[in-house]
């Protein structure tokens, strides 16, 4: 699968044009395996949910969202549901205004249609043609996107990474920073400082984000909200829904519509 993936991408990276678009569909549960691209990648699914993992963290990418991956980033994409990927590779030297860090972005109706239309643009499109203008407009739209909080940053510190991996594995674990500090033989102040330095988030913020992304993945599979709420560490469905609405501005029932 990975060798086929690398071979499939070669032409899209070798083109002299600054942008190239391709489409590929995957069945539910499929994975691309770890890989990287020499170009930046706008990764969008018109159907299904993608879970993108790298050493830098995890991104959950539902429909009407996309993930921007910087050139050279080792990553793996896992599919929740049947996923129809539409992706655009971008020479970042030709588009220095694009985000310098990988992130999830909102996809407007116009940007969605431009991505879909780009699938019909040939690799060797000529300059000063409709195809070239379409690609330039797509880049212009990327200047206006909103970055969304659908990223879970992972620390480099080995001690803290072990704590984070344990919380990802058991999002319903209610252990406090003080309890983790005792296990690590550190002071609570040191644990809080490590979280801030390594992830840019407080302990509480990081755990809430981990629970949110866990919940989004479960919701994408069609699990019952009450089960997702309890497995995410919330005492009730109403508490989970209130947190979800505060974070995303909508209830969990509406997120994937």
C-alpha positions in Angstrom: 0.0 0.0 0.0 2.7 2.5 1.0 4.9 1.7 -2.1 1.8 2.2 -4.3 1.1 5.5 -2.5 4.6 6.8 -3.0 4.5 5.8 -6.7 1.1 7.4 -7.2 2.4 10.8 -5.8 5.6 11.0 -7.9 4.1 12.9 -10.8 2.3 15.4 -8.6 5.6 16.4 -7.0 7.7 16.3 -10.2 5.5 18.7 -12.2 7.0 22.2 -12.9 3.7 23.8 -12.0 3.4 25.2 -8.5 0.2 23.2 -7.7 -1.1 19.8 -8.5 -4.4 18.1 -7.5 -5.3 14.4 -7.1 -8.2 12.3 -5.8 -8.2 9.0 -4.1 -10.8 7.0 -2.2 -10.2 4.7 0.8 -12.5 2.2 2.6 -13.3 2.6 6.3 -10.4 1.7 8.6 -7.8 2.0 5.9 -4.4 3.7 6.6 -1.9 5.4 4.3 1.0 4.3 6.5 3.7 6.8 7.5 5.0 8.9 4.7 5.9 12.5 3.7 5.7 14.8 0.7 8.3 17.3 -0.6 5.4 19.7 -1.2 2.9 21.2 1.1 -0.4 19.3 1.1 -4.0 20.5 1.5 -5.8 17.4 2.5 -9.6 17.4 2.2 -12.3 14.7 2.3 -15.6 15.4 0.6 -16.9 12.3 2.5 -15.7 10.6 5.7 -13.4 11.7 8.5 -9.6 11.6 8.5 -7.4 11.1 11.6 -3.9 12.5 10.8 -1.1 11.5 13.1 2.5 12.8 13.2 5.2 13.2 15.8 4.0 16.7 16.3 0.5 15.7 17.2 -2.9 14.5 16.0 -5.5 16.3 13.8 -9.1 15.2 13.4 -10.5 16.3 10.0 -14.2 16.0 9.5 -16.1 17.1 6.3 -16.1 20.9 5.7 -12.7 21.0 7.3 -9.3 20.4 5.7 -5.8 19.9 7.1 -2.8 21.8 5.8 0.4 19.7 6.1 3.8 21.4 5.7 6.3 20.0 3.3 8.4 17.1 4.6 6.2 16.3 7.6 6.1 12.6 8.3 2.4 11.6 8.8 -0.2 8.9 8.6 -3.8 9.2 7.7 -6.4 6.8 9.1 -10.0 6.7 7.7 -13.2 6.8 9.7 -15.9 5.6 7.4 -15.4 5.5 3.6 -13.3 8.5 2.8 -13.1 10.3 -0.5 -9.9 12.4 -0.4 -9.3 15.4 -2.7 -5.9 16.8 -2.1 -3.8 19.7 -3.5 0.0 19.7 -3.4 1.6 23.1 -3.3 5.2 24.2 -3.9 5.6 26.4 -0.7 8.3 28.4 -2.3 5.6 29.7 -4.8 3.2 30.4 -2.0 5.0 31.8 1.1 1.8 33.2 2.5 0.5 29.7 3.4 0.6 28.6 7.1 4.1 27.8 8.3 2.7 25.1 10.7 0.4 22.2 10.0 -3.2 23.0 11.0 -6.9 22.2 10.4 -8.7 24.9 8.5 -12.4 25.7 7.7 -13.5 25.0 4.2 -15.9 27.6 2.8 -18.4 26.6 0.0 -16.3 28.4 -2.5 -13.0 26.7 -1.4 -14.7 23.3 -1.5 -15.9 23.9 -5.1 -12.4 25.1 -6.1 -10.8 22.0 -4.6 -13.2 19.7 -6.4 -12.8 21.6 -9.7 -9.0 21.4 -9.3 -9.2 17.6 -9.7 -10.0 18.2 -13.4 -6.9 20.4 -14.0 -4.1 18.5 -15.8 -0.6 18.4 -14.3 0.9 20.3 -17.2 -1.8 23.1 -17.2 -0.6 26.1 -19.2 -0.2 29.6 -17.7 -2.7 32.3 -18.5 -5.5 29.8 -18.9 -8.7 29.1 -17.0 -6.9 26.2 -15.3 -4.1 28.4 -14.1 -6.5 31.1 -12.9 -8.6 28.5 -11.0 -5.5 27.3 -9.2 -4.5 30.9 -8.4 -7.9 31.6 -7.0 -7.7 28.5 -4.9 -4.5 29.8 -3.4 -6.1 33.2 -2.8 -8.9 31.5 -0.9 -6.4 29.8 1.3 -5.2 33.2 2.4 -8.6 33.8 4.1 -9.1 30.5 5.9 -9.7 30.2 9.7 -7.5 27.9 11.7 -9.5 25.6 13.9 -8.7 24.0 17.3 -8.7 20.4 16.1 -5.1 19.7 16.9 -3.6 17.7 19.8 0.1 18.7 20.2 2.4 16.0 21.5 5.3 16.9 23.7 8.9 15.9 23.0 9.8 15.4 26.7 9.7 11.6 27.2 8.2 11.8 30.7 5.4 14.1 29.6 4.8 12.1 26.4 4.2 9.0 28.5 1.5 10.9 30.5 -0.1 12.2 27.3 -0.2 8.8 25.7 -1.8 7.4 28.8 -4.5 10.1 28.7 -5.1 9.5 25.0 -5.5 5.8 25.7 -7.9 6.4 28.6 -9.7 9.7 28.2 -12.0 8.8 31.0 -9.1 8.7 33.5 -9.7 11.6 35.9 -6.1 11.6 37.4 -5.0 15.1 38.3 -1.8 16.8 37.5 -0.8 16.3 41.1 -1.4 12.5 40.8 0.7 12.3 37.6 3.4 14.3 39.3 3.7 11.8 42.1 4.0 9.0 39.5 6.8 10.9 37.7 8.4 11.9 41.0 8.1 15.5 40.0 6.5 18.5 41.7 3.1 19.5 40.4 4.6 22.9 39.5 7.1 21.1 37.2 4.4 19.1 35.5 2.3 22.3 34.8 5.5 24.0 33.5 6.3 21.1 31.2 2.8 21.1 29.7 3.0 24.8 29.0 6.5 24.7 27.5 6.0 21.5 25.5 2.4 21.8 24.2 1.5 25.5 24.6 -1.5 24.3 26.7 -2.2 23.9 30.4 -2.7 20.4 31.7 -6.5 20.9 31.8 -6.6 22.4 28.3 -4.6 19.5 26.9 -6.8 16.8 28.6 -10.0 18.6 27.3 -8.6 18.7 23.8 -7.6 15.0 24.0 -11.2 14.2 25.1 -12.7 16.3 22.3 -10.7 14.6 19.6 -11.5 11.2 21.0 -15.1 12.1 21.0 -15.0 13.4 17.4 -13.5 10.1 16.3 -16.2 8.1 18.1 -19.0 10.3 16.8 -17.7 9.9 13.3 -18.2 6.1 13.7 -21.8 6.7 14.6 -21.5 5.8 18.3 -24.3 6.9 20.7 -23.6 10.3 22.3 -24.2 9.0 25.8 -21.6 6.3 25.3 -19.1 8.8 23.8 -19.8 11.2 26.7 -19.1 8.6 29.4 -16.1 7.1 27.7 -14.7 10.7 27.3 -14.7 11.2 31.0 -17.9 13.2 31.4 -20.5 12.4 34.1 -23.5 12.9 31.8 -24.5 13.5 28.2 -25.7 17.0 29.1 -22.3 17.9 30.6 -20.6 16.6 27.5 -23.0 18.4 25.2 -22.5 21.7 27.1 -18.7 21.4 26.8 -19.0 20.5 23.1 -21.3 23.4 22.3 -19.0 25.8 24.2 -16.0 24.6 22.2 -17.5 24.3 18.7 -20.6 26.5 18.9 -23.0 23.6 18.1 -24.2 20.3 19.7 -22.5 17.0 18.8 -25.5 15.9 16.8 -24.9 18.8 14.4 -21.2 18.6 14.0 -21.0 16.1 11.1 -24.1 17.4 9.2 
